[in-house]
Amino acid sequence: MAGLRRKVGNARILAVLEPRSNTMKLGTMKSQLPDSLREVDAAFCFAGNLGWDAREALAPMGQRAVVEEDLARLVDQIVIAAQPGDHILVMSNGGFGGIHGKLLAGLSE
């Protein structure tokens, strides 16, 4: 995140996270998530199929964290929050339910 922050300066960064790897699904790194996302203006986490409570893990971020178990609702929340000039960083090691296309469609409306 620090590298992107240096690149975009004061522009807003919206981080979109799908904890998909085995390590993330097990919650091994959950306590480190708030600190790893400290440079972002908002974090959106897809919590479907997790074995741990993403809301609890991201609670230290307060209002800057949005957690959804439903992908369509997550996309809606991102589209509502996004403003012109924002940088949206999508992080997953998989297809993330086609979120890239869904975000592009939602943002173009």
Secondary structure as UniProt FT lines:
FT   HELIX           2..8
FT   TURN            9..10
FT   STRAND          13..17
FT   HELIX           22..26
FT   TURN            27..29
FT   HELIX           30..32
FT   HELIX           33..36
FT   TURN            37..39
FT   STRAND          42..46
FT   TURN            48..49
FT   HELIX           54..58
FT   HELIX           59..64
FT   STRAND          65..68
FT   HELIX           71..81
FT   TURN            84..85
FT   STRAND          87..91
FT   HELIX           96..98
FT   HELIX           99..108
//
